[in-house]
Amino acid sequence: MAVAGRTGKPRARWLRRRPGGEPRPGRLLAALGVATAALLALHRHVPNTPGRLGSLLETFLFWLGPLTALLLLGAAVRRARTALVVLLLPAVVWAAVFGPRLLPAGPPGPRELTVVQHNVADDNADPAATARALADSGADLIALQELVDPPLAVYRRELAPRYPYHSVRGTVGLWSRHPLGAARALDIGPRDITEPWQRALRAEVRTPYGEVAAYVVHLPSVRLGVAGLASARRDESAARLGRILATERSARVLLAGDLNGTVDDRGLAPLTSRLDAPERGLALSYPAALPAARIDQVLARGARVPAIRALPATGSDHLPVLARVALDADA
């Protein structure tokens, strides 16, 4: 049913204002703004069952910012003044959570390493070009996942001239400009996997600024379906790795890997509670064609990660990320 506006033209019932009130779309936008602010501020209280809804929200938490911008645009178009004011709340909360990550990083310090993290994809059609692109980054360390034969031989050949030290365990590997020592595989496999599963290593990197315990890992994949986020295996592996990190005696620890989760995801809390995330940069890395989340991570302890950024696409379905790692002088 329609009613006449001031111009005499019909106006839809749902656009009518109550006396002194917002049009119904404005009230809806205001309600969505309150809900968005609550999800941003209280996401840790969203239950993870059923379907690991909390982890699912935290995976895409960043995108509540662009959603808020769209709601603000809608409120402006509708001239919904109350909605505009209410929508400032999620905008402020989002800025408080993600704003610092968008600020520019300071200049490199005197005791920094650069680290490239990349899941190269086991079906990469051009591993040689991928290896050359990674080497051209000039990083001190390159951490790779999904290394399989025969492409593994290509990575070894292409990276050797600039990275004389490397260690591969199973499908993960570390290439370094600096000497490596005491490399070993780590068992972080979920209990229900019975076939060979070797996707984590630890190596000592003898840098000019002291020794660093470097971990390269590939946590199990997650799947999104009608039942929600299937992340039980990933969470189990993260917990096993967290227990290993709890016993790590090195003052400086660096972890690079495809963690199949963002640093906001509570499923990675066994790692993010023990290691610091990058301070600046989004570096959305997956999927490469339209990056929606950074699931490729560089974390540290006894060191800072001042900045992280995505590198151009290779033949993988992930984008490489490059992080600066500042080593504390007194560690």
N, C-alpha and C positions, 0 to 999 in steps of 0.2 A: 504494500500500500504506500502511496506517496502523499505528501502534503505540500502546500504551496510555500515557497520561500518569499523573501521580500520583493523579488523581481516578478513574482507571479508564476514562476516556473516551478514545476513539481520538484520536491526534494525528498529523497528516500527517508523513511521513518528512522532508520538506524543512524542517520546523520543529525537528527534533531538534538538540540540542546535541552537539557533541563534548565529551569530558571537558575541562573548563576552558576551553571555547571558546565563540564566538558562535553563535547559530542562523544557518542559511544566509542568511536575509534580512539579518541584521546584517552578515555578511561582504560581501554584495552592496552594501549601503548604504555601507559603509566604502570599498569599491573605487570606487564612484561619487564619493564625497567626494574621494578622491585624484585621480581623473581631472578633476573640476571645478576643484580647486585648481590643477592643472597647466595647464588651459586658460586660467584667469584670469591666472596668473603668466607663462605662456610662449606667449601667443597670437600674439606676433610670429614665433614659430618654426613655427607651423602653415603648411605650404606653401600657396601660392595657386593651385597647379595640382595636379590638374585642378579645374575648376569654381570657381576663386577661393574655395576653402574658407576661407582665412584671412580674407578680407574678409567673407565670410558670417558667420563666427564673431564678428568684431569689430562687425558691425552690431547683433548681438543680445547683446553681451557683458554688458550690464547685467542681462539676465534670468537669468544664472547665479546671481545673488543670491537672487531668489525661488525658483529651483530648489533651492538649498542649504537654504532655509528649509523647503521641502516634505520634503527628505531628512531634515532634523533632526526634523521632526514624525514621520516614519515611524519613525526610530530611537527616538524617545521612546515611541511606541505599542508598538513591539516590545521595549522595554526593552533595547535593544542598546547596552550601555555603551561598548564599544570603538568602535562606529560613531559614537556621540555625540561621543566625544573626537576621532576622526579628522575628523568633519564641521566641527569648529571651525576646521580649517585653511582650507578654502575661504571660510568666513565671515569670517575675519580678512583674507584676501587681498582679498576683495570689498570689505570695509570700507575697506581701505587705498586701493583704486582709486577707489571711488565715494563713500565716506563724505564726503570734503570737499565734494563737489558738493551733498550734502544738507544741509549746515550752513546756517544763516541768514546772509544777506549783511548787511554793515554798513549804516549809514545812508548816504544819498546824499552825495557830496562836493561841494565848491564848483565843480568844473569838469567837470560831467557832462552828457552828452547822453543822450537816450532814443531808441532806434531800434526801429521795428517792421519785421519781415520777414514777408512773406506771399506765398505762391503763391495767387493769387486764383481759379485754375482758369478755363480758357477757356470752360467750359460753366456757369459760375456763373449761376444763375437770377435772382439779385437783386443785381446789382453795386452799386446805389445803397445798399442796406442795408449791404453789406460796406464800402463806402467810408465811410459814416457811422460805423460801428463802429470802424474804424481811426482815423478822425479823433478820435473820442471818447477814444481812449487818451491823447491829449495829447502824443504823441511829437514829438520835434524832426525826425526823419527817418522816412519811410515808403518802404521798398523793396518793389516789387511785381514778380511774374513772371506770365507767361501773359496779357499784355495784348493783346487782339485787338479789332478793330472788329466791331460797334458799341459794345461795353461800354466801350472805352477813353474814348470821349467822356463817358460817365457818370462815370467815375473823375475825369476832369479837372474836370467841373462840380462834383461833390460835394466834392472836396478843395480846390478853389481858394480858398474863403473863409478857410481856416485855414492853407493851404500855398500861398503865392503864387508859389513857385519850384518848377519841376519840369522834368525832362528825361526823354524817352522815346526809346529806341533799339530798334527791332525790337519784341520782346515783353517787354522789361524797362523799368522806370521808377523814378525817384527823385523823391519829393516832399519839400520842405524848408521849414521856417520861416525859414531863413537863406539868403542869396543863393548861387546856384550859378554856377560859371564853368567854362570849358574842358571842357565835356562832349563826349565822343566815344564812338563804338562801338568795341568790341574784338572781334577775330577769335579765337575760341577753339573754333571748330567742328571736329569730327573730320574727318579727311581724306576719308572715304568719303561724306560728305554733300555733294551737289552742288547741291541746291536752296538758295534763300535761307535763311540761318540766322543770325539776329542776336539773341544772348541774353546779351550782356554790355555794360556801359558803365562808363566812369570819368568822374567829375565832381569838381570842386573845391567843397567846402563851406566858405564863409567864416563860421565860427562866432564867437561872442563870445570864444572862447578860442584863436583862431588857425585857420589853414587845415587842412582835413582832405581827403585824397584818398579819395573814397568809390567803391567798386566795387559794382555790383549785377549778380549773375550767376544764371544758371540752367543748371546742368550737365545733360548728357543723362541720361535715365531709365535705371534698371537693371531687370532682370527676373529673377525667381527661377523656375527650372524644374528639370526632372529632371537637366539637365546642370550645375546649380549656379547661381551668380550671374553673370548676363551684365552685366558692368560695364566692358567694354573701352572703349567710347565715352566713358563718364564719366571713366575714368582718363586717357584721352588728352586730353580737354578740361581736366582738372585740371592735367595736366603743362604744357599750353600756357599756362594762366593762371598757373601757378607761375613760368614763365620771364618772363612780363610783370611779375609782382610783384618778381622779382629785380632788375629794372631801375628800379623805382619809386624816385624820389628824395625824395619827400615824407617828412618825419619822422613824420607821423601818417597811418596807413592804416586804413581801415575797410572790411570786406567783408561784405556782407549778401546772402544768396542761398539758393535751393533747390539744395543741393549733392548731393541724392540720395545722401547717405551721412552717417554719424555721424562725430564727431571722432576716434573710435577706429579707424576704417576706414583701413587702410594705403593704400587707393586715393586718399585725400585728402592724403597726406603732402606732396605738392608745395605744398599750401596751409598745412596745420597745422604744417609745419616752419618756415614764415616768418611765421605769424600766431598770436596767442595765442587760445585758446578761452575761453569763459566759465568763471569760477571757481566759481560757485554756481548751482544749479538744474539740473533735468533737462529741463523744457520739451519733453516728448515731443510731436511735432507731426504725425505721420503714421502711419496714416490717421486722419482726424478722428473717425471713428465709434468707433475703439478704438485710440488712439495707442500704438504699439509702439516708435517710435524718433524721435529728433530729427534730421531731415534738413534742416531749415531752420536756417541758422546765421548768427551774427553773430560775426566774428573781427576782431582788431585788432592793429596794430603801433604802437609809440610811444604806446600807450594800453592800458588794461586793460578787461576786460569783467567787472565785479564780480558781475553776476547776470543771469540770463535766466529768463523764465517764459512759459508758454503763456497766450494770451488765449482768451476764449470762441469757440466755433465760429461761422463765417460760412457762406456758401453754397458754400464750397470743400471739397475733400476733404483739405485741409491745415488745421491750426490756425495762426493767427498767433502769432508769438513777439515778446516785447518784451524788449529788452536795455538795461541801463545801461552806458554807455561813459564811463569816467573818463579824461580827457585829461591827460597828464603836463604839468606846468608848464614843464619845461625842454626839451620836444621842439621 
